Amino acid sequence: MNPTQSAILVHERPGWMFRDGWRQGGVHAVSFSPDGRFIACASDRTVIVWDVSDPARPSRCARVTHHRHVWQSGPVMSVMFSPDGRLLATGSDGDKNTGVLWDVSEPGHPVRTAVVRPQARAWPKALTSGGAPAVHSVGFSQDGRLLATASGDMGVVSGTYGSWRQGAVTVWDVIDPAHPVRTGTGTLPVAGPGDTGQMYAVAFSPDGRLLASGCENAAVTLWDVTDPTHLTPTAHLTGHRKAVRGVAFSPDGRMLAGCGVDTTVRLWETS
């Protein structure tokens, strides 16, 4: 096997875009359409869809933003096509449209169908303070009926260790993409000072019975989603020492991989 580079997809780096004192830049996530003809790229504050049916001559066919005014949007951090290729889910940081569903049945003309907004205890306060619930990751079930989002803010919670923003995994019924229904939400107990419970990654098992999540507190959690209205944690997989940023099931569902800030990839047998 001798892979060769066929093309480079160049995204602009808008150096004038700053957020929280940091310059935004780069492409954060990519997803192929099921037929392999298109690739969606989550960039600074936009999503760009490329036609790669001719890999040597890719062409840009669409560009969308979460907000009408691009400078009012946060960086888009996640993107995924639905299994039938008709929907595209995107997640961003820092504005009221943090999760968006797009109809991409015509990839050259994506149409926003709905916003999948994580819960927050005080939305007006969250938006004005720059703490809007971020959607760090999105994931479809294999049958395309459910969408999971990993969010970074459920609102400010006060407790023994002070105040923090608690993250969550949320499952949505997207059978009607224009009217997604939030079916269930799961959170994890905050372990101690500095732990906000932010969720950075989600992935459904191939049979759709489990949802894996990766958390800031280094935990990988398996949730039973056979009843999407009640997300039940069935296992907490340990080993990572820092935040878990990605999770993925093997095609047969027998193994789960997690990767994190601790520079390791860990594997677990799930059956």
N, C-alpha and C positions, 0 to 999 in steps of 0.2 A: 504494500500500500504506500503510495507516494502522493499525499495531498498537495494540491497546487492552489495558489491564490488566484481567484478569477476576477474579483472586483473589490473596490473600496467604496463604501457609501459614506460620503462626507456630510457631516452636519455642521452648521454654523456654530460658533462659540460666541454668543452675545456677551462680550466682556462687561457690558454696562449693567448686567443683571446681578444684583447682589441680594443676599438674604441672610439676615442675622449676622451681618458683617463679613460673610464669606462669599466669594465669587462662585457662581454656579457655572458648571461646564461639563460637557461630556454626554455620552449615551449610557443610560442606566440599565436598560433591559431591552431584549428583542424577543419576538415570537413569530414563527412561521405559520402561515395559514395551512390548514390540513392538506390542501392539494399542492403545497410547496411553491405556488406561483407568486405569493406575496410575503413580505416580511414587514412587520410593524416595529418601529424603534421608539422607545421612550427616551426623550431628550430633555433638555433643560426645562422648558415650559411648553413643549409641544410634543405631539406624536406624529411621526412621518411614516407613511405607508409607501413602500417601494415595490415595484413590479420587477421580480427577479426571474421571470419565466425564461429570459435569456441571461444566464448568470454573468456572461462577459459584458453585457450592456444593460445594467439595471437602470430603471428610470423611476423618478419620483412621481407618484400618481396622486398623492393626497397629503395634506397637512392640516391637523386639527389642534385646537387648544381647549383646555378646560374652561377658560374664562374668555368672554368676548374681548377683553383687554388683556393681552398676553402678559403685561407687566404686573397684573394683579393675580396671576396664577403662581403656584409653587412648582418646583421641579417635578416632572412626571417620573415616578420611580418604578412602575410596574406596568406590564402590558401582556395580554394573552388573548388569542383567538379562541372562540368556542369550538368544540369538536366538529360541528357542521360547517364552520367557517363563516357563518352569517352574522356573528356578533364579535365585537372586540371590547374587552374590559380593560380599563386603564385606572391607575391609582396615582395620586399626587400628594404633595405636602403643602399645607399652608393656605388653602382657600376653601370656600364653602362647597365647591364641587370637587371634593377630594376623590370620589370614585365615580366613574362615568361608564355607561354602556352605550356602545355605538352600533348602529346597523351598518355592516360593511358588505351587504349582499352585492352592492356596486362599490368595489374597493376604491374606485376613483372619486367617489362622492359619499364619504361616511356621513351618516346622519345620527345625531345624538338622540337616543331614545329615552334615557332616564339617568338620574343621579342616584347612586347607591351610597348614601351618606351614613357614616358610622354614628352611633349614639353619642351624645354629649350632654352633660348636665346643664350647661349654660352656653348655648351657641353664640348669642350676641357677645358675651364676655370673651369666649374663646376666640372669636374672629377678630375682635379689636385688640386682643393681647398677643396676637400672633401664634396662638396655641390651638388652631383648628385641628380636628382629628385627621391625622395623616393616614392615607392608605398606602402601606409599604409593599403589599403583595396582593395579588389576585389569583384565583384558581378556579377553573370549571371542573365539575364532575364529568366523568366520561360520557354520560348520556346527555350532558348539556342542560339538565334541568336545574342544577344548583350552581351557585357562584359563592365562593368564600372570599372574604376580605380580611386582611390582617391590618389592624389599625394601631395607631400610636397614641391615642388620646381618648379616654372616656370621660374626661373632665377632672377637675382637681378634687382629690380625695384627701381628707385629713385623718390623721391617726397618731399612733404612739411616736412614730419617727418623723412627724411633721406632715408636709403636704407633698403630693406627687400626682402625676398624670397617669392614669391606669389604661393600659392597652387592652385589646380584645380581639377575638376572632368572631366574625359574624357570617352566618349562612343566609343566602337569599334564594328564594324561588324565582327563577327568571323564565318560566314557561311563557309568560307574557312579558316580553322585554320592555314594553312601554310602561308596565306597572309592576316592577319587581317588588316582592314581598319579603320583608325581614322575618325569617322564621325562627332563628335562635341566635343567641350570643353567649360566648364563653369567655370568662376571665380567670386569671390565676391569682392566688394570694401573693401579696407583695412580701418578699423574703426579708427585707430589712432596709436600712438606709441606702439610698442611691438606686434602689431597684424600682423602676416605674412600671414593670410588667408590659413594656411595649412589645407588640407582636410584629415580627419582621418577615415572616414567611408562612405560607400555607400551601398544602397540596392534598388532593383527594387520592385515596387508594383507587386502583383500577376498578374494583367492584363497587365503589361508592359508599362502602360501609364505614370507612374511617377517614378522618381528616387529621393530617399532621400539621403542627404549628411549631415555629421557632421563635424563641423569646429572648428579650434582652438579658434575662437572668440566667442564660446559658442552658435553659431547659428545652427539650423537644417533647411535646405532649401529643399523645394520640387521643382523639376525641371520637366517641361513638356517635355517628350521625344517621343511624338507621331511622331515627325519629328526628328530623331536622329541627323540630320545635324545642327539643331538649338536648343540648350538646352536653354529653357526659364524658369527662376525662377518664380514660381507662388505663393509661400508663404514662409515667414521666420518665423519659430516657435521659440518663445522665452521662457525663463524660466530657462534654465541652466545658471549657473554663471561662469563656466569654460569650458575648451575644451570638446567637445562631441566626444567620442571615439567609439561609436557603435550606429547603428540604425537598426530597424527591423520592417517590416510590419506584421500585423496579417494575417493568411491564407486567410481571406475574403477581405483583403485590407482596412477594415473600420477603423483600428487603426494603429498608428505608435508609436513605443517606441524609446526613445533615452536615452543613459546612458553616464555619463561623469565624469570628474575628481572631480566634486563637490559632489560626492558620492550619487547622486540621479538618479533614473530612472523616466522619465516623459512620460506620455501618451497623445496623441492627437487623436481626432476623425478626420479622413480625408474625411469622406463622411456622 
